Amino acid sequence: MKILRKTQLLVMCLFAALVAGCSSSGNLPPATTHASLTSSIDNYNYLIGPGDNLSIFVWRNPEISGSFVVRPDGKITTSLVEDVVVSGKTPTQLARDLEQELSKYIRDPIVTVSMTGFSGPLSEQVRVIGEATNPQAISYQENMTLLDLMIAVGGLTEFAAGDNAKLIRVVDGTQREYSVRVDALVRDGDISNNVDILPGDILIIPETWF
């Protein structure tokens, strides 16, 4: 237990340095239960990442159809095409790229790509560190809010200073820091503190000092 607490403190110290290099931008706007208030996630499209499970169907060519796991280097190998770069593409984009490649071997290929397992690129994942019950990186989902995120990580620990939490977000190439009141949201049920989460966000939940 002592080793775990020391490890958590070390992680918090490292990210304290990250926060120090961010510009402060005040509070985020509240989320809604329907459409996101943040225009940058309008028409969000899922991007394929390492660890994702893909089902690739080539019409009238079952022998080259199948299920594939994206390798750590973001590629897959099919029956006819080796080392296909798939990470960072939407399933539709990948289908069109595969049709172009397969057209070298078969006539007028029609490809459908569907997802059977989700991880997403690292740049799209949302990270929660510090005093969450299960701090981890989570695959972003469309219209995700802070409440959704906290449910996914199991809420706060007894040591959490949730109302001093910080959300780190890249805006126009610059890291910005926002204050979020996780304790008021999770423990007091104050839904006005629910905010939109974006792909790549980092939530830092500090430990209380008393």
N, C-alpha and C positions, 0 to 999 in steps of 0.2 A: 504493500500500500504506500509506504514511504517513497519507494522508487518511482511508483506511478505519479505521485504528487510532484516529485522533483522533475520528472519528465514533462509534466504539464506546465510547470513553472518555466522551464527552459523554452518550451514552445511559445509561451506567452511573451517571454522576453524577446525572442527573435521577431515576433510579429509586432511587438511594440516599436521596434526599429522601423518596420515597414510602415506603420501608421504615422510615425514621425515624419516620413517623407511624403505624406499625402496632403493635399490641400483640403481644407474643410469647406463643406458646402451646406451646412445646416441640416434640416430635417427633410426626409423624403415625404412626398405626398401620400395620403392614405390610399389603400387599394380599394377596389370595389368587388362585389361578388359576381360581377358579370364580365365586363370588358376591362382590360388593363388601362390605366391612365398614362402609361409610358409608351409613347409612340414608337420607340425603337424596338419594341417587341410585337408590333402589329405584323400580322402575316408571318409569324415565326415558322421557320422550317427546320426540322430536325436534321442535324448533320451526323453522318456516320463517323464513328471513332474506333480506336483499338479495343478489342474485346467484344464488339458487337457481333450478333449472330444474324447472318443474312440468308435469305432464301431467294435463290436466283432461278427463275423459270424462263427457259428458252422455248418458245412455241414450236411444236413439232420436232423438238430435239431433246427428248428426255435424258439421253445419254450424256449431255453436257449441262444439264440442269442439276441443282443440288443445294445443299446447305453449306455455308462457309462461315468460319470465325475470322474476324479481322485480326491480323497479326499485330504485335506491338509496333511494327514499323509502318502500320497503316495500310498494308497491302493484303491481297488475297491471290491465290493461284487457282485458276479454273482448268478444265480439261484441255482447252485450246489456247488459253492466254495465260502466260506466267506473269507474276508480280504486277498485278493491276493495282494502281493507287486508288484507294476508295475513301480514305480518311478525309474529312472535310467536305465531302460531297453529299447532296441529298440523294435519297434512293432513286428519284427520277433522273437526276443528272448521271448517276452511275449506270442506270439502264441504257440511256442514250449513248454513253461512252462505250459500253459493252457491245451495243449493236454495231457501232462503228468498227470496233476491233474484230468482232466475229464475222463481219461482212467480207473479211479477207478469206474466210474459210467456208462459209455457208451463204446461200443466197437469201437476201432480204430477211435477216433475223429480226424477230420481235422478242424483246426481253422485258420481263417484269421483275422488279426487285422489291421484296417485302422484308420487314424486320421481325425477328422472333426473339430478340434480346437486345437490351439497350445499355450502353455506357456513355457513348458520345465522346467527342474530342476533349482533351484535358482543358482546352481553352473555354469550353462550353459548360463545364461542370461547376457546380456551386459548392464551395468549401465552408465547413463550419469547424472552428477550432476553439479550444478553451473549455469552458465549463458547461458543455452540453453532455447529456447522458451518453451519447454515442457520437462523438465528433468524427466527421467523415466527409468525403467528397461525394456529392449526389448528382446524378444526371438531371439536368434542367428539364422541366416540363412547362409547356405553354401555360401562361397566366399563373405561374407559381407565385405565392405570397409568402411573407415571413411566417405566418401561421402554418402553412403547408410544410415549410422547411423545418420548423421546430417539431412538428409531429413526426417527420421523417427521422430526426435525430433523437427522439425520445424525450424531448423537453430539457429542462435545466437541472443541474446538480444542486445539492444543498449549499454548495460553496459559491454559487454563481452570483455575480453582481449584474443581473440581466439588464437593468435600466442604464447601465454604463456601456452597453455593447456598441460596437462600431461596425458599420458596413462599408467595406472597401470596394469601390467600383471604378472601372476605367471609363471615362467620358471624354470623347474626342482625343484619345491618346494620352490622357492625363489621369493618374490615380486620384480619386477624390474620397474623402471620408465623410460618412453620414452617421449621425447619432440615431440609434434605434432603442426603444424601450421594450425589450423582450420580456422582462419580468411583469410589467403592467399588462402586456398582452396575454401571456401564458398563465400567470398565477392570479391576476385580478380580472381577467376576461375583458379588458378594455380594448374592444375591437378597433377603436380609432387609431391604435398603434400598429395595426396591420398595414404593411406596405408591400409594394411590388418587388419581386426578386428578378434579376436579369441574369442571363448566362455569364459565367465568369465571376460573379460576386463572391466576396469573402466575408463571412460573418465572424467577428472576433468577440467572444464572450469572456470578459475578465473574471478573476476571482475576487470575492469580497475580502477586504482586509480587516474586518471586524465581525 
